[in-house]
Amino acid sequence: MTDDQPTDIGGYAAALDELQEILAALESDTTDVDQLAVRVERADALIRHCRSRLDDARLRVDQVVGSLDEV
């Protein structure tokens, strides 16, 4: 991860992969103190993105299931 990392997160799977990379780096104590806050902020953005994607998927599934009940 660099200071000029893209703000575009991409899909759910990509965000989850990046979160796992950040977590592994934090757990291994290899993260430079100067990059710690940057990584934590990025993790926060990724978590929010994943939650949003899950909420959207849940809503869509509920709508489809609801429409099946009407058939």
MMTF fields as JSON, N, C-alpha, C and O atoms, coordinates in Angstrom:
{
  "mmtfVersion": "1.0.0",
  "mmtfProducer": "UNKNOWN",
  "numBonds": 283,
  "numAtoms": 284,
  "numGroups": 71,
  "numChains": 1,
  "numModels": 1,
  "chainsPerModel": [1],
  "groupsPerChain": [71],
  "chainIdList": ["A"],
  "bondAtomList": [4, 2, 8, 6, 12, 10, 16, 14, 20, 18, 24, 22, 28, 26, 32, 30, 36, 34, 40, 38, 44, 42, 48, 46, 52, 50, 56, 54, 60, 58, 64, 62, 68, 66, 72, 70, 76, 74, 80, 78, 84, 82, 88, 86, 92, 90, 96, 94, 100, 98, 104, 102, 108, 106, 112, 110, 116, 114, 120, 118, 124, 122, 128, 126, 132, 130, 136, 134, 140, 138, 144, 142, 148, 146, 152, 150, 156, 154, 160, 158, 164, 162, 168, 166, 172, 170, 176, 174, 180, 178, 184, 182, 188, 186, 192, 190, 196, 194, 200, 198, 204, 202, 208, 206, 212, 210, 216, 214, 220, 218, 224, 222, 228, 226, 232, 230, 236, 234, 240, 238, 244, 242, 248, 246, 252, 250, 256, 254, 260, 258, 264, 262, 268, 266, 272, 270, 276, 274, 280, 278],
  "bondOrderList": [1, 1, 1, 1, 1, 1, 1, 1, 1, 1, 1, 1, 1, 1, 1, 1, 1, 1, 1, 1, 1, 1, 1, 1, 1, 1, 1, 1, 1, 1, 1, 1, 1, 1, 1, 1, 1, 1, 1, 1, 1, 1, 1, 1, 1, 1, 1, 1, 1, 1, 1, 1, 1, 1, 1, 1, 1, 1, 1, 1, 1, 1, 1, 1, 1, 1, 1, 1, 1, 1],
  "groupList": [{"groupName": "MET", "atomNameList": ["N", "CA", "C", "O"], "elementList": ["N", "C", "C", "O"], "formalChargeList": [0, 0, 0, 0], "bondAtomList": [1, 0, 2, 1, 3, 2], "bondOrderList": [1, 1, 2], "singleLetterCode": "M", "chemCompType": "L-PEPTIDE LINKING"}, {"groupName": "THR", "atomNameList": ["N", "CA", "C", "O"], "elementList": ["N", "C", "C", "O"], "formalChargeList": [0, 0, 0, 0], "bondAtomList": [1, 0, 2, 1, 3, 2], "bondOrderList": [1, 1, 2], "singleLetterCode": "T", "chemCompType": "L-PEPTIDE LINKING"}, {"groupName": "ASP", "atomNameList": ["N", "CA", "C", "O"], "elementList": ["N", "C", "C", "O"], "formalChargeList": [0, 0, 0, 0], "bondAtomList": [1, 0, 2, 1, 3, 2], "bondOrderList": [1, 1, 2], "singleLetterCode": "D", "chemCompType": "L-PEPTIDE LINKING"}, {"groupName": "GLN", "atomNameList": ["N", "CA", "C", "O"], "elementList": ["N", "C", "C", "O"], "formalChargeList": [0, 0, 0, 0], "bondAtomList": [1, 0, 2, 1, 3, 2], "bondOrderList": [1, 1, 2], "singleLetterCode": "Q", "chemCompType": "L-PEPTIDE LINKING"}, {"groupName": "PRO", "atomNameList": ["N", "CA", "C", "O"], "elementList": ["N", "C", "C", "O"], "formalChargeList": [0, 0, 0, 0], "bondAtomList": [1, 0, 2, 1, 3, 2], "bondOrderList": [1, 1, 2], "singleLetterCode": "P", "chemCompType": "L-PEPTIDE LINKING"}, {"groupName": "ILE", "atomNameList": ["N", "CA", "C", "O"], "elementList": ["N", "C", "C", "O"], "formalChargeList": [0, 0, 0, 0], "bondAtomList": [1, 0, 2, 1, 3, 2], "bondOrderList": [1, 1, 2], "singleLetterCode": "I", "chemCompType": "L-PEPTIDE LINKING"}, {"groupName": "GLY", "atomNameList": ["N", "CA", "C", "O"], "elementList": ["N", "C", "C", "O"], "formalChargeList": [0, 0, 0, 0], "bondAtomList": [1, 0, 2, 1, 3, 2], "bondOrderList": [1, 1, 2], "singleLetterCode": "G", "chemCompType": "PEPTIDE LINKING"}, {"groupName": "TYR", "atomNameList": ["N", "CA", "C", "O"], "elementList": ["N", "C", "C", "O"], "formalChargeList": [0, 0, 0, 0], "bondAtomList": [1, 0, 2, 1, 3, 2], "bondOrderList": [1, 1, 2], "singleLetterCode": "Y", "chemCompType": "L-PEPTIDE LINKING"}, {"groupName": "ALA", "atomNameList": ["N", "CA", "C", "O"], "elementList": ["N", "C", "C", "O"], "formalChargeList": [0, 0, 0, 0], "bondAtomList": [1, 0, 2, 1, 3, 2], "bondOrderList": [1, 1, 2], "singleLetterCode": "A", "chemCompType": "L-PEPTIDE LINKING"}, {"groupName": "LEU", "atomNameList": ["N", "CA", "C", "O"], "elementList": ["N", "C", "C", "O"], "formalChargeList": [0, 0, 0, 0], "bondAtomList": [1, 0, 2, 1, 3, 2], "bondOrderList": [1, 1, 2], "singleLetterCode": "L", "chemCompType": "L-PEPTIDE LINKING"}, {"groupName": "GLU", "atomNameList": ["N", "CA", "C", "O"], "elementList": ["N", "C", "C", "O"], "formalChargeList": [0, 0, 0, 0], "bondAtomList": [1, 0, 2, 1, 3, 2], "bondOrderList": [1, 1, 2], "singleLetterCode": "E", "chemCompType": "L-PEPTIDE LINKING"}, {"groupName": "SER", "atomNameList": ["N", "CA", "C", "O"], "elementList": ["N", "C", "C", "O"], "formalChargeList": [0, 0, 0, 0], "bondAtomList": [1, 0, 2, 1, 3, 2], "bondOrderList": [1, 1, 2], "singleLetterCode": "S", "chemCompType": "L-PEPTIDE LINKING"}, {"groupName": "VAL", "atomNameList": ["N", "CA", "C", "O"], "elementList": ["N", "C", "C", "O"], "formalChargeList": [0, 0, 0, 0], "bondAtomList": [1, 0, 2, 1, 3, 2], "bondOrderList": [1, 1, 2], "singleLetterCode": "V", "chemCompType": "L-PEPTIDE LINKING"}, {"groupName": "ARG", "atomNameList": ["N", "CA", "C", "O"], "elementList": ["N", "C", "C", "O"], "formalChargeList": [0, 0, 0, 0], "bondAtomList": [1, 0, 2, 1, 3, 2], "bondOrderList": [1, 1, 2], "singleLetterCode": "R", "chemCompType": "L-PEPTIDE LINKING"}, {"groupName": "HIS", "atomNameList": ["N", "CA", "C", "O"], "elementList": ["N", "C", "C", "O"], "formalChargeList": [0, 0, 0, 0], "bondAtomList": [1, 0, 2, 1, 3, 2], "bondOrderList": [1, 1, 2], "singleLetterCode": "H", "chemCompType": "L-PEPTIDE LINKING"}, {"groupName": "CYS", "atomNameList": ["N", "CA", "C", "O"], "elementList": ["N", "C", "C", "O"], "formalChargeList": [0, 0, 0, 0], "bondAtomList": [1, 0, 2, 1, 3, 2], "bondOrderList": [1, 1, 2], "singleLetterCode": "C", "chemCompType": "L-PEPTIDE LINKING"}],
  "groupTypeList": [0, 1, 2, 2, 3, 4, 1, 2, 5, 6, 6, 7, 8, 8, 8, 9, 2, 10, 9, 3, 10, 5, 9, 8, 8, 9, 10, 11, 2, 1, 1, 2, 12, 2, 3, 9, 8, 12, 13, 12, 10, 13, 8, 2, 8, 9, 5, 13, 14, 15, 13, 11, 13, 9, 2, 2, 8, 13, 9, 13, 12, 2, 3, 12, 12, 6, 11, 9, 2, 10, 12],
  "groupIdList": [1, 2, 3, 4, 5, 6, 7, 8, 9, 10, 11, 12, 13, 14, 15, 16, 17, 18, 19, 20, 21, 22, 23, 24, 25, 26, 27, 28, 29, 30, 31, 32, 33, 34, 35, 36, 37, 38, 39, 40, 41, 42, 43, 44, 45, 46, 47, 48, 49, 50, 51, 52, 53, 54, 55, 56, 57, 58, 59, 60, 61, 62, 63, 64, 65, 66, 67, 68, 69, 70, 71],
  "secStructList": [7, 7, 6, 6, 7, 7, 1, 7, 7, 7, 1, 2, 2, 2, 2, 2, 2, 2, 2, 2, 2, 2, 2, 2, 2, 2, 2, 6, 6, 7, 1, 7, 2, 2, 2, 2, 2, 2, 2, 2, 2, 2, 2, 2, 2, 2, 2, 2, 2, 2, 2, 2, 2, 2, 2, 2, 2, 2, 2, 2, 2, 2, 2, 2, 2, 2, 2, 2, 2, 6, 7],
  "xCoordList": [0.845, 0.0, 0.887, 1.888, 0.517, 1.304, 0.434, -0.784, 1.078, 0.321, -0.604, -1.623, -0.266, -1.101, -1.997, -2.237, -2.487, -3.384, -4.693, -5.134, -5.31, -6.568, -7.672, -7.695, -8.585, -9.722, -10.813, -11.727, -10.731, -11.7, -11.461, -10.351, -12.49, -12.349, -12.604, -11.976, -13.504, -13.815, -14.913, -15.753, -14.903, -15.948, -15.739, -14.734, -16.714, -16.698, -15.489, -14.788, -15.247, -14.144, -12.794, -11.93, -12.616, -11.36, -11.182, -10.079, -12.263, -12.199, -11.868, -11.067, -12.484, -12.222, -10.773, -10.136, -10.259, -8.854, -7.915, -6.953, -8.206, -7.352, -7.44, -6.437, -8.634, -8.79, -7.951, -7.313, -7.953, -7.164, -5.671, -4.93, -5.229, -3.821, -3.459, -2.405, -4.341, -4.096, -4.049, -3.163, -4.998, -5.035, -3.767, -3.2, -3.324, -2.099, -0.901, -0.059, -0.823, 0.287, 0.238, 1.269, -0.964, -1.097, -0.762, -0.141, -1.173, -0.901, 0.572, 1.057, 1.283, 2.687, 3.636, 4.849, 3.105, 3.921, 4.939, 5.965, 4.682, 5.61, 5.189, 5.904, 4.037, 3.539, 4.327, 4.439, 4.86, 5.577, 4.598, 3.454, 5.053, 4.209, 3.643, 2.512, 4.421, 3.961, 2.821, 2.048, 2.706, 1.653, 0.471, -0.546, 0.588, -0.459, -1.806, -2.803, -1.849, -3.11, -3.671, -4.884, -2.8, -3.241, -3.902, -4.953, -3.292, -3.855, -5.179, -6.116, -5.255, -6.495, -7.611, -8.751, -7.301, -8.305, -8.766, -9.954, -7.833, -8.191, -9.074, -10.056, -8.729, -9.537, -10.951, -11.92, -11.07, -12.389, -13.208, -14.385, -12.593, -13.297, -13.706, -14.804, -12.832, -13.141, -14.285, -15.166, -14.275, -15.346, -16.678, -17.69, -16.685, -17.924, -18.425, -19.625, -17.505, -17.859, -18.477, -19.509, -17.848, -18.361, -19.74, -20.629, -19.918, -21.237, -22.3, -23.416, -21.957, -22.902, -23.27, -24.442, -22.277, -22.542, -23.416, -24.318, -23.162, -23.983, -25.412, -26.363, -25.566, -26.908, -27.666, -28.85, -26.984, -27.617, -28.039, -29.137, -27.17, -27.486, -28.664, -29.542, -28.687, -29.79, -31.11, -32.119, -31.109, -32.318, -32.795, -33.986, -31.884, -32.254, -32.805, -33.787, -32.179, -32.667, -34.06, -34.943, -34.262, -35.583, -36.639, -37.767, -36.277, -37.224, -37.574, -38.738, -36.589, -36.842, -37.697, -38.662, -37.349, -38.125, -39.551, -40.504, -39.699, -41.031, -41.853, -43.054, -41.225, -41.963, -42.337, -43.342, -41.559, -41.898, -43.115, -43.905, -43.26, -44.421, -45.711, -46.777, -45.621, -46.802, -47.236, -48.356, -46.359, -46.661, -47.54, -47.901],
  "yCoordList": [-1.175, 0.0, 1.233, 1.291, 2.202, 3.427, 4.615, 4.494, 5.777, 6.989, 7.363, 8.018, 6.958, 7.295, 6.116, 5.862, 5.401, 4.284, 4.792, 5.895, 4.0, 4.433, 4.471, 3.66, 5.415, 5.479, 4.531, 4.226, 4.057, 3.104, 1.763, 1.231, 1.23, -0.007, -1.224, -2.266, -1.106, -2.25, -3.096, -2.598, -4.36, -5.27, -5.766, -5.474, -6.519, -7.062, -7.968, -7.839, -8.879, -9.833, -9.119, -9.483, -8.111, -7.356, -6.611, -6.558, -6.04, -5.325, -6.281, -5.96, -7.451, -8.444, -8.928, -9.098, -9.145, -9.548, -8.483, -8.797, -7.225, -6.144, -6.035, -5.777, -6.232, -6.218, -7.317, -7.095, -8.487, -9.596, -9.283, -9.642, -8.622, -8.224, -7.221, -7.324, -6.256, -5.253, -5.922, -5.633, -6.815, -7.514, -8.332, -8.319, -9.036, -9.835, -8.944, -9.3, -7.799, -6.872, -6.337, -6.225, -6.007, -5.487, -6.556, -6.262, -7.79, -8.878, -9.27, -9.775, -9.047, -9.453, -8.388, -8.597, -7.278, -6.18, -5.644, -5.099, -5.785, -5.262, -3.898, -3.284, -3.424, -2.141, -1.008, -0.926, -0.153, 1.033, 1.923, 2.103, 2.466, 3.336, 4.486, 4.919, 4.974, 6.077, 5.652, 6.497, 4.37, 3.865, 3.277, 2.939, 3.152, 2.522, 3.213, 2.553, 4.522, 5.259, 5.158, 5.049, 5.192, 5.084, 3.733, 3.654, 2.678, 1.333, 1.178, 0.57, 1.717, 1.616, 2.405, 1.944, 3.576, 4.357, 3.615, 3.613, 2.988, 2.218, 1.031, 0.735, 0.36, -0.764, -0.304, -1.001, 0.853, 1.407, 1.618, 1.264, 2.19, 2.418, 1.094, 0.977, 0.109, -1.2, -1.884, -2.474, -1.808, -2.407, -1.74, -2.421, -0.42, 0.292, -0.117, -0.298, -0.258, -0.671, -2.074, -2.307, -2.994, -4.369, -4.411, -5.118, -3.671, -3.627, -3.089, -3.604, -2.066, -1.489, -2.501, -2.642, -3.202, -4.22, -5.335, -5.812, -5.754, -6.791, -6.31, -7.052, -5.07, -4.51, -4.444, -4.774, -4.017, -3.953, -5.339, -5.514, -6.314, -7.683, -8.231, -8.886, -7.964, -8.429, -7.83, -8.532, -6.551, -5.883, -6.501, -6.765, -6.728, -7.318, -8.729, -9.093, -9.526, -10.885, -10.835, -11.594, -9.953, -9.814, -9.431, -9.921, -8.553, -8.153, -9.323, -9.507, -10.105, -11.262, -12.291, -12.81, -12.585, -13.553, -13.046, -13.821, -11.754, -11.168, -11.293, -11.555, -11.111, -11.226, -12.676, -12.929, -13.626, -15.043, -15.424, -16.279, -14.789, -15.049, -14.616, -15.16, -13.64, -13.121, -14.014, -13.893, -14.903, -15.753, -16.903, -17.727],
  "zCoordList": [0.0, 0.0, 0.0, 0.713, -0.792, -0.88, -0.539, -0.408, -0.395, -0.1, -1.238, -1.018, -2.453, -3.594, -3.98, -5.16, -2.961, -3.225, -3.818, -3.495, -4.677, -5.273, -4.233, -3.308, -4.391, -3.481, -3.932, -3.165, -5.175, -5.685, -5.007, -5.04, -4.403, -3.65, -4.526, -4.335, -5.47, -6.317, -5.708, -4.958, -6.03, -5.582, -4.164, -3.516, -3.708, -2.354, -2.135, -1.132, -3.067, -2.912, -2.854, -2.057, -3.691, -3.69, -2.37, -1.825, -1.863, -0.589, 0.546, 1.424, 0.527, 1.562, 1.511, 2.55, 0.315, 0.167, 0.728, 1.428, 0.413, 0.911, 2.428, 3.094, 2.971, 4.43, 5.075, 6.104, 4.475, 5.016, 4.963, 5.878, 3.905, 3.803, 4.898, 5.524, 5.118, 6.163, 7.527, 8.331, 7.793, 9.074, 9.294, 10.386, 8.268, 8.387, 8.7, 9.524, 8.052, 8.303, 9.729, 10.392, 10.197, 11.557, 12.596, 13.618, 12.333, 13.274, 13.296, 14.308, 12.207, 12.141, 12.686, 12.717, 13.105, 13.65, 12.657, 13.066, 11.367, 10.364, 9.844, 9.053, 10.282, 9.807, 10.449, 11.672, 9.623, 10.079, 10.841, 10.426, 11.94, 12.756, 11.925, 12.149, 10.978, 10.138, 9.217, 8.765, 8.934, 8.057, 8.82, 8.214, 10.131, 10.93, 10.757, 10.463, 10.932, 10.81, 9.399, 9.218, 8.403, 7.009, 6.776, 6.141, 7.285, 7.103, 7.85, 7.333, 9.043, 9.817, 9.135, 9.091, 8.609, 7.876, 6.627, 6.306, 5.926, 4.73, 5.124, 4.444, 6.212, 6.683, 7.019, 6.719, 7.633, 7.951, 6.681, 6.634, 5.659, 4.391, 3.751, 3.206, 3.817, 3.239, 3.981, 3.355, 5.302, 6.101, 5.786, 5.616, 5.708, 5.373, 3.983, 3.776, 3.046, 1.688, 1.7, 1.071, 2.411, 2.473, 3.125, 2.651, 4.192, 4.848, 3.907, 3.862, 3.167, 2.213, 1.138, 0.788, 0.618, -0.41, 0.142, -0.547, 1.377, 1.996, 2.214, 1.969, 2.674, 2.866, 1.548, 1.492, 0.485, -0.839, -1.311, -1.84, -1.119, -1.544, -0.751, -1.312, 0.549, 1.395, 0.928, 0.854, 0.616, 0.139, -1.17, -1.336, -2.083, -3.379, -3.21, -3.857, -2.341, -2.095, -1.476, -1.876, -0.511, 0.112, -0.915, -0.862, -1.851, -2.894, -3.801, -4.156, -4.175, -5.042, -4.313, -4.874, -3.073, -2.302, -2.105, -2.188, -1.845, -1.693, -2.959, -2.896, -4.097, -5.356, -5.636, -6.3, -5.149, -5.322, -4.489, -4.887, -3.338, -2.489, -3.163, -2.875, -4.058, -4.743, -5.895, -6.392, -6.319, -7.484, -7.083, -7.924]
}
